[in-house]
Amino acid sequence: MSMQLELKNVDLRPGDQLKIKGTILHDAERFQIDLGSDSDDLALHFNPRFHDDTDGAVLVCNSKAAGCWGDEKREIHNPLQRGSDVKIVLKLAGDVFEVELPDGHEVQFPNRVGVDVINYIRVMGDFKLTCFKIC
């Protein structure tokens, strides 16, 4: 069962953290956490994939401007596993996004579109969200 949480008119600024807890479904293919202005303008698209033809399980980060995707950044280190409970912390640190994974590893992705304020958040896919906190 695919789930979706979509928030608009959020006010996430540099230094703020978004903490997401949940369970990755047992048969998960992928899920995503999107931060940006709206669904066509994403400063960060964080997309763990659990079966990718080229790399197996992989973390993919990207951005989207005016509906057009940028170049994917692929991270082979993926501690996320199907059926596990996870906590993921996303931080906007000015010119870079930092994504802290459950094992303490951090993925960094440049703020390509140069946003100062995130006002759109979406969590969707093969993930059961149990806690969502902005601090």
C-alpha positions in Angstrom: 0.0 0.0 0.0 1.5 3.3 -1.1 1.1 6.3 1.2 1.4 10.0 0.7 1.8 13.0 2.9 1.8 16.4 1.2 2.3 19.7 3.0 2.0 23.1 1.5 2.7 26.6 3.0 5.5 25.2 5.2 8.3 27.5 6.4 11.5 25.4 6.6 14.6 27.6 6.7 18.3 27.1 6.8 19.2 25.5 10.1 15.8 23.8 10.5 15.6 20.0 10.6 12.9 17.7 9.3 12.8 14.5 11.2 10.9 11.6 9.6 10.3 8.2 11.3 8.5 5.3 9.8 8.6 1.7 8.5 9.9 0.7 5.1 7.3 -1.7 3.8 8.4 -5.4 3.5 7.9 -5.4 -0.3 9.2 -1.9 -0.9 10.4 -0.9 -4.3 11.0 2.8 -3.5 9.9 5.8 -1.5 10.7 9.5 -1.7 11.0 12.6 0.4 10.6 15.9 -1.6 11.4 19.4 -0.5 10.8 22.5 -2.6 8.3 25.1 -3.7 5.8 22.7 -5.3 5.7 19.3 -7.0 7.3 20.8 -10.2 10.0 22.7 -8.3 12.0 20.4 -5.9 15.2 21.5 -4.3 15.7 18.0 -3.0 14.2 14.7 -4.2 15.5 11.9 -1.9 14.6 8.6 -3.4 15.8 5.3 -1.8 15.3 2.4 -4.3 15.4 -1.2 -3.2 15.8 -2.8 -6.6 17.6 -0.9 -9.3 18.8 -2.6 -12.4 22.2 -1.0 -12.4 23.1 -0.7 -8.7 20.8 -2.9 -6.7 19.7 -1.0 -3.6 20.7 2.7 -4.1 19.9 6.1 -2.8 19.1 8.6 -5.5 19.1 12.4 -5.0 18.0 14.9 -7.6 16.3 18.3 -8.1 13.5 19.4 -10.4 13.1 22.9 -11.9 9.9 23.9 -13.8 9.1 20.2 -14.1 12.5 19.2 -15.5 14.7 16.8 -13.6 18.4 17.5 -13.1 21.2 14.9 -13.1 20.8 12.2 -10.6 23.3 11.8 -7.8 23.5 8.1 -6.8 24.8 6.9 -3.4 25.7 3.3 -3.2 25.9 3.3 0.6 22.3 2.4 1.5 21.7 1.3 5.1 17.9 1.4 4.6 16.3 -2.1 4.4 12.9 -3.4 3.6 10.8 -4.0 6.7 12.9 -1.9 9.0 11.9 1.0 11.2 14.0 4.1 10.3 14.6 7.7 11.3 15.8 10.1 8.6 16.8 13.7 9.4 16.9 16.2 6.5 18.6 19.6 7.0 18.8 22.7 4.8 22.3 24.0 5.4 22.2 27.0 3.0 24.0 25.8 -0.1 23.6 22.1 0.7 21.1 19.6 1.9 22.2 17.1 4.5 20.4 13.8 4.9 21.3 11.8 8.0 20.6 8.1 7.7 19.8 5.7 10.5 23.4 4.4 10.7 24.8 7.9 11.2 26.0 8.2 7.6 25.2 11.5 5.9 24.4 12.1 2.3 24.9 15.7 1.0 23.2 17.2 -2.0 23.8 20.7 -3.4 21.0 23.3 -3.2 21.1 23.6 -7.0 18.1 25.8 -7.2 19.3 28.1 -4.4 16.1 28.1 -2.3 16.2 29.9 1.0 12.8 28.7 2.2 11.2 25.3 1.7 7.4 25.6 1.6 6.5 22.2 0.1 7.1 18.8 1.6 6.0 15.4 0.3 6.6 11.9 1.6 5.3 9.1 -0.6 5.9 5.6 -1.7 6.5 2.3 0.1 6.9 3.8 3.5 4.5 3.9 6.5 5.1 7.3 8.2 4.8 7.2 12.0 6.3 10.5 13.1 7.0 13.8 11.4 8.6 16.8 13.1 10.1 20.1 12.1 12.5 21.6 14.6 
